[in-house]
Amino acid sequence: MKLVVIGSGYVGLTTGTCLALFGNSVVCVDSDESRVETLRKGEVPFYEPSLSDMMKRNMAENRLFFTACMAEALSGAEACFICVGTPSATDGGADLTYVERASRDIANALKANTKPDPQNTEPMLVVVKSTVPVGANAKVKKWIDEELGGSGVEFVMASNPEFLREGSAVRDFTEPDRVVIGADSEAARERMTAIYSYTEPEKLIFMDIPSAEMTKYAANAMLATRVSFMNEMANICERVGANVDSLRKAMALDSRIGGKFLYAGCGYGGSCFPKDVRALRDFAGAAGYDSLILTAVDEVNVRQKKILYEKLSACFAEDGGLEGKVIALWGLAFKPKTSDTREAPALTLIQSLLDARARVQAHDPRAIDETRHALGERQGLLYTHDPYDAANGADALVVVTEWDVYRQLDFERVGKLMKSRLIVDGRNLYSLLEMKKAGFRYHSIGRTAV
Ligand SMILES: NC(=O)c1ccc[n+]([C@@H]2O[C@H](COP(=O)([O-])OP(=O)(O)OC[C@H]3O[C@@H](n4cnc5c(N)ncnc54)[C@H](O)[C@@H]3O)[C@@H](O)[C@H]2O)c1
């Protein structure tokens, strides 16, 4: 099939590359021309395991192309996937500006392609993969119809929200738990079935379009709720002398609960959970429903993202405060195996530390460029390419992202490099015993301080 993917970010580039892998001819369109240039050189503009090799292979075998021109891309195509961003608007709702632009561009390209492909007389299938509120697919249809006017060009629509996770995007796309499809017609349903013929048919879950739109938000909200719930338990544990890790292990073995998304930490970040919880609450509110759970999930998370700063402040309360202190910070990405720093707890922490006139020596295996881009060059903020360099001369070390590289470092060496042996761990990476033996003062989440 000839397919088009609109938006070449984490979702679009993974979608395009994986669909090419299964033998389709795929054109990825991005409105950012510099990104298109980077992609044409075979470079992935962010870190995603195994994506780069797969992309280069597909390009070399002439199945994957990049352009900024929608009309060129859509010529002769059977389906196009909208994968552009849907960030939070200032009121917390989903900002559909990029989706609207893409929809109108699709319509204008369809109108401009006056030479129909004799091999392909079926109407174009427009698939919305971006995470969009209930009713947004209907808006996409309306925007396309408005641009098409009375041109007689036909199209059908499907909602196909994406569930991939950064860090395992390729595997999630090629071996999905399920594929959710809301289709407006038999033609759309058939085309979607053909596109996903690489996966087991029982994994294709068909439904109406509003339910498909809603499923994505419900899944993310459930996962975010589990995280905020465990952070709430951790905060209670700390105050009553219980250990949240013991709780988690026991809860995980309860088959009604299961073990995923039960880790307490310093708050969730990323491009999905924060914005999707807020957007769901927003469109629920617009429909006349005040979601108390979603409000609490978000508020607990906003509070949790301040917890490392509060712990550090408390540690230095009787030692002149944070001003002038050197803080080593391990982990900038919002989670391991990605370079994404959108809504990352590390950014909140760095901002607070710099406001308190502390100096930060930050390390991350992949996300330094993104952090620089997000925060700009800041006085008092230094990046290092080695975790030991970050610890050099530090008054405290704070762990924000649980990259594997931090799990088994030489703590004797870390301790010798630091000015004082103090660790604040936002991911409970180390055992209390190990830290005690290594002679560190150690504060973690939902566990007694050492
Ligand atoms: N990142 C994830 O883990 C993930 C997972 C599931 C779903 N989603 C959802 O998928 C969507 C995309 O997320 P992402 O993280 O890939 O975004 P992203 O910001 O990484 O990429 C979006 C891309 O779209 C391009 N773009 C914007 N407007 C365009 C237009 N009119 N025409 C062509 N290109 C355009 C941008 O230049 C950018 O390259 C969002 O709705 C998000 O919520 C993301």
The ligand as an SDF file (V2000), in Angstrom:
LIG
                    3D

 44 48  0  0  0  0  0  0  0  0999 V2000
    4.9980   10.5150   22.3960 N   0  0  0  0  0  0  0  0  0  0  0  0
    4.3020    9.4730   22.8190 C   0  0  0  0  0  0  0  0  0  0  0  0
    4.7930    8.6250   23.5710 O   0  0  0  0  0  0  0  0  0  0  0  0
    2.8740    9.2800   22.3750 C   0  0  0  0  0  0  0  0  0  0  0  0
    2.2570    8.0440   22.5570 C   0  0  0  0  0  0  0  0  0  0  0  0
    0.9480    7.8730   22.1350 C   0  0  0  0  0  0  0  0  0  0  0  0
    0.2570    8.9440   21.5670 C   0  0  0  0  0  0  0  0  0  0  0  0
    0.8770   10.1540   21.4370 N   0  0  0  0  0  0  0  0  0  0  0  0
    0.1220   11.2230   20.7990 C   0  0  0  0  0  0  0  0  0  0  0  0
    0.5450   11.3080   19.4390 O   0  0  0  0  0  0  0  0  0  0  0  0
    0.5620   12.6650   18.9820 C   0  0  0  0  0  0  0  0  0  0  0  0
    1.9500   13.0320   18.4860 C   0  0  0  0  0  0  0  0  0  0  0  0
    2.8470   12.9500   19.5850 O   0  0  0  0  0  0  0  0  0  0  0  0
    4.4360   13.0060   19.3850 P   0  0  0  0  0  0  0  0  0  0  0  0
    5.0360   12.8070   20.7330 O   0  0  0  0  0  0  0  0  0  0  0  0
    4.8230   12.1330   18.2630 O   0  0  0  0  0  0  0  0  0  0  0  0
    4.6010   14.5450   18.9350 O   0  0  0  0  0  0  0  0  0  0  0  0
    5.9280   15.2820   18.4630 P   0  0  0  0  0  0  0  0  0  0  0  0
    5.8330   16.6500   18.9940 O   0  0  0  0  0  0  0  0  0  0  0  0
    7.1320   14.4480   18.7840 O   0  0  0  0  0  0  0  0  0  0  0  0
    5.8010   15.3050   16.8670 O   0  0  0  0  0  0  0  0  0  0  0  0
    4.8470   16.0370   16.1710 C   0  0  0  0  0  0  0  0  0  0  0  0
    5.3960   16.3570   14.7760 C   0  0  0  0  0  0  0  0  0  0  0  0
    4.3420   16.8840   13.9810 O   0  0  0  0  0  0  0  0  0  0  0  0
    4.8710   17.9250   13.1530 C   0  0  0  0  0  0  0  0  0  0  0  0
    3.7510   18.7540   12.6930 N   0  0  0  0  0  0  0  0  0  0  0  0
    3.0200   19.6490   13.3960 C   0  0  0  0  0  0  0  0  0  0  0  0
    2.0520   20.1760   12.6210 N   0  0  0  0  0  0  0  0  0  0  0  0
    2.1660   19.5970   11.4010 C   0  0  0  0  0  0  0  0  0  0  0  0
    1.4320   19.7210   10.1640 C   0  0  0  0  0  0  0  0  0  0  0  0
    0.3780   20.5320   10.0720 N   0  0  0  0  0  0  0  0  0  0  0  0
    1.8360   18.9840    9.1250 N   0  0  0  0  0  0  0  0  0  0  0  0
    2.8950   18.1550    9.2250 C   0  0  0  0  0  0  0  0  0  0  0  0
    3.6130   18.0000   10.3640 N   0  0  0  0  0  0  0  0  0  0  0  0
    3.2480   18.7090   11.4380 C   0  0  0  0  0  0  0  0  0  0  0  0
    5.8880   18.6100   14.0490 C   0  0  0  0  0  0  0  0  0  0  0  0
    6.8400   19.3600   13.3200 O   0  0  0  0  0  0  0  0  0  0  0  0
    6.5110   17.3980   14.7630 C   0  0  0  0  0  0  0  0  0  0  0  0
    7.6300   16.8990   14.0620 O   0  0  0  0  0  0  0  0  0  0  0  0
    0.0670   13.4920   20.1680 C   0  0  0  0  0  0  0  0  0  0  0  0
   -1.3150   13.6570   20.0620 O   0  0  0  0  0  0  0  0  0  0  0  0
    0.3850   12.6140   21.3700 C   0  0  0  0  0  0  0  0  0  0  0  0
   -0.4520   12.8620   22.4640 O   0  0  0  0  0  0  0  0  0  0  0  0
    2.1730   10.3460   21.8090 C   0  0  0  0  0  0  0  0  0  0  0  0
  1  2  1  0
  2  3  2  0
  2  4  1  0
  4  5  1  0
  4 44  2  0
  5  6  2  0
  6  7  1  0
  7  8  2  0
  8  9  1  0
  8 44  1  0
  9 10  1  0
  9 42  1  0
 10 11  1  0
 11 12  1  0
 11 40  1  0
 12 13  1  0
 13 14  1  0
 14 15  2  0
 14 16  1  0
 14 17  1  0
 17 18  1  0
 18 19  2  0
 18 20  1  0
 18 21  1  0
 21 22  1  0
 22 23  1  0
 23 24  1  0
 23 38  1  0
 24 25  1  0
 25 26  1  0
 25 36  1  0
 26 27  1  0
 26 35  1  0
 27 28  2  0
 28 29  1  0
 29 30  1  0
 29 35  2  0
 30 31  1  0
 30 32  2  0
 32 33  1  0
 33 34  2  0
 34 35  1  0
 36 37  1  0
 36 38  1  0
 38 39  1  0
 40 41  1  0
 40 42  1  0
 42 43  1  0
M  CHG  2   8   1  16  -1
M  END
$$$$
